[in-house]
Amino acid sequence: MTTTDMPRPVDAGPGRAVSKKGPRKPATGGLRRAVPATTLLWIMACLYGLPVLWFILSSLKPASDLFSYPLSLVPHDPTLSGYMTAWRSANFSQYFINTTIVCVITTILTVGVSCCTGYALAKYDNRWLKAFFLCILATTMLPGEVMLAPSFLVVRDLGLYNSFGGIILPAVLTATGCFMFRQFFLTVPDELVEAARIDGARELSIFVRIMVPVSRPIMLTLAILSFQWRWNDYIWPLLMLNDPNKFTVQIGIQSIVGAQNINWSVLLGASVISMIPLIVVFLVFQRYVMNADINAGLKD
């Protein structure tokens, strides 16, 4: 065996010292920054959650204990009489069906129209589209009460008074929905659209097969908000409906309130009952809201 075949010893000179990795230090910097933010979030959660907790616990109190002094958060003698009285005195099953029909149809149309409008405003360069977008934003500067009278006249002349269509039609196009989709589609890389056009995809195919799946988190966010808006809407259904069989939940709750006195226990119970569908919708869809990857179709 020659000298070239001999294994070389490891150089251990002072200039080639072997580095030894010591134990890693804990990342105290990130923890130090996270503690104040987490504390602030817990404080805000308590500030927002305390009135809701008081509201729910008050619905379990008898009417005589609601205004007793001193006030107490926890009911001494919890009862469900307010819930049972509210359910018997109001046709909640019919109110839920009517409101669900209005909310589901309005939400589907609102999401669809807002998605199409937001895509056109974001991905097409046209001065008339920009002017149209400014007109849409201008509607947010007007109070909703200003639009009640002209909207009522238009819906009445269309023959939609005292119908679900009269509630649904004015609520389809919302400036908030158009703005949300426009801002989201602006963040989608133009290269994704150009690559699809180079591959021969038509504009409708690009929108349906690429943009709609990518915008699913925004669609679910707007769907939750739209469902909540329509479920809690009171003024517009009150103006449009005079048939008790077509009343929505909010009008039904108001109908159980007496003209001279108010049974607060029954009113609180009915209000909590009306909150249940909103809570269920949020818990079902909230985990999909921020689950997005807009760069899924691009290569580095």
N, C-alpha and C positions, 0 to 999 in steps of 0.2 A: 504494500500500500504506500503510495507516494504521499508527500506532505500536503499535496492539494486535496487528497481524499480524506485527510484527517478532519474530524469535526472541530470547528473553531470554538474556543472558549468564549463565554459571554463577557463582553467588555464591561468591566466594572470600575473603570477609572473615574477620577474625580469629575471629568468633563462629561461622562456618559452615565451618570448615576441613574439607577432605575427609580422611576417615580412610583411612589406608593400612595394609593388613594385612601384618604382618611374617611372617617364617618361623615356623612352628609349632615349639614346643619339644618334644623327644621326651618321651614319657610315662615318665619315669624312676621315678615313684612306683609304678606297677603292676609294673614290672620288679623294683624293689627288694623288693616284697612277694612276688613269685613265686619269687625265687631261694631263700629259706629253705625254702619249702614244697616246691619241687621237689627240693631237696637232701635233705630229710627223707624224701620218698617214695622216692628212690633208695636211701637207707640202709636203709629198711624192706624194699624189694624185695631188696636184697642179703642181708639177714638171713634173710628167708624163702626166698630162692632158693638159698642156699649148701647147706643140707641136701639139697634136692631134687637139685641138681647132683651132690653127693657120692654120693647114692643111685644115680643113673643111671650115673655113671662107675664106681662100684663094681661094678655088674652086668656091666661089661665086663672085669673083672679075673678072672684065674684064682683058684681057691679058695686057692691057696698064697700069693697076694699080698695077700689081704684083711686079714690080721693081721700083716703084715710090719712091722718097725720099722726106720727111721721111717716113719710113715704118709705116703702120697702121694695127692694128689688125682687126678692124671692117671695112668691105667694105663700101665705101661711096655710091656706086651705085650697089647694089647686082643684080646679073643676073644669070640665069640658062642656058645661052647660051653654056657654056662649057659642061654641062651635055647633052644637046640636040645634040650638034655637035659630042660628043663622042659616043652617042647611034646610031646616023645615020651613022657615018663613020666606025663603027665596028659592026660585027654581034654578039652582046652581047647575044642575045637569044640562039644562037647555042653554044657560048662559055660557057654559064651557064649550058646548058644541058650536054655538054661534061665533064665539071669539076665536076658537081654534080654526074654523073655516076662514074667517077674515085674516087671521095672522099667517096661516100657512100659504094661502094664495098670494097675499100681499108680499110676503117674504120672498117667495120664489120669483115673482115678477120683479121685485126691487133688485134682487141680486142679479138676475139676468140682464135687465136694462142697464144697471149701473156698470156691470162688467163690459158690456158692449160699448157703452159711452166712454168709459175710462180708457179702454184700449184705443179707440179712435182718437181721443184727445192726446194720448201719450205717444203713439207711434206714427201718426200722420201729420205732416207739416203743412198746415193750411191756415191762412190768416182768418178765414171765416170760422174755423174750429176754435181758434184762440178767442175770437170775439164771443162765440157761443159759450166757451168755458167761463169767461168773465161774467156773462149774463147769468150763468148758473150760480156762480159765487155771489153775485149781487142779491140773489134771493135769500141768502143767509143773513143779510143785513136788515131784513124786514121782520118785525114781530109776527108770530103766527096768527095773532088776532086780526092783523090787517088783511090777511088773505081769506078770512072766513067768509065774509060777505060775497066777494066775487066768486069764490069757489062754490059757495052754496047756489048762487044763481046759475052758474054753468051746469052743475050737476042736476039741478031741478029742470032746466030747459032740455037736458038730455033724457029726461024721463027716468032718472035713477034715484029719485027721492024715495025714502023708506025701503031701500034695498041694500044688500051687501055690496053691490057694484058701486053704489054711491060712496061707500066708505073706502073701498079698495082703490078705485081709479085715481083719486087725487094723491094717494100716498105711494104710488109706484115709483115715480122719479124723485129722488132725494139728492140734494146737493152734497150731503155728507158722503153718500155712497159713491157718487161720481168722483169726488175728490180723492177718496181712499183708493179706488182702483187706478185712477190716473197716476197718483204718486207711486203706487206699487209697480205699475207697468213701466214707469220711468227707470226703475232700478233693474229691470230685466235687460240684460245685454242685447244690444241691437244685432250683435253677431249671431245670436240664436235665431233671430228672424231671417237674417240674410242667408244663413246656411240652409234654412228650409226653403227659401225662394230659389236658391241655386239648385237644390235637389228637385225642383219642379213643383213644389207644393203651392196650392192656390191660397188666396188670402183667407177664405173661410176655413180651409183645412188647417192653416197655421193657427188661427184663433181657437178653433175647437180642439185640436189635438195637442197643441203646445201651450198656449196662453191660459186656457181654462184650467188644465191640470196644475200648472205652476201657481196659479192664483188661488188655489183651494184654501189656504189659511185666511186670506182676506175675504173670500166668499163666506166662510164660516163665521168670521168676526162680524161681518155686516149682517149675516143671517141672525145671529144672536141679538145684535142691536135692533134690527128691524122687528123681530118678534117681540122684543121687550117694548119698543115704541108702540106697536099696534095693540099689545095686550093692555098697556097702561093708558091708552088713549081714552079720553072721556068727553072732551068738548065736541069734537067732530061727530062721533056717533050719537051724542045727545041731540045735535042739530038735525041729523039725517034720519033718525029712526023715531017712529011713534007707535010702533007695534010692539007690545010687551014680549011677544014670542020671538022677536028678532033682537032683543036687547043683548048687549055685551056684558061682560063681567062687571066692569066699572059702573055702568048704569044700574045693573042689578044690585050692587052694593049700596048705591045711593037710594035705591027704591025702598030699602028696609029701614032707612032712617026716618023717624017720625018728624012731623012738622013742628011740634011743640017741644018734645023732649027727645033726647038721644040716648039709647041704651048702648053705652060705650063697650060693654062686655060683648054684646052681639056684633057691634061694628068691628071691634078688634078681631074677633073670631073669623068674621067674613073676610077681612083683609088678609089674614094669615092664609086662609084657604085659597085666596086668589094668587098668593105668592108661590104656591107649590109648583105649578107648571113652569114658571120662570126658573126656579131653582133646578128642576129636573133638566130642563133644556141646557142650562149652563154647565151642569155637572157632566152631561153626556158629551158635549161638543168642545169644552174648553181645552182639552188636551190636544186637540187638532189645530188650535188657533195659530201657534207659533212654530208649527212643524213644517218648515219650508226649506227647499234647496233650489234656488233659482239658477244655479250654475250646473245643474245635473246634466244638461245636454251639451256642455262644452268640454273641449279637451285642452289640457295645458300645453 
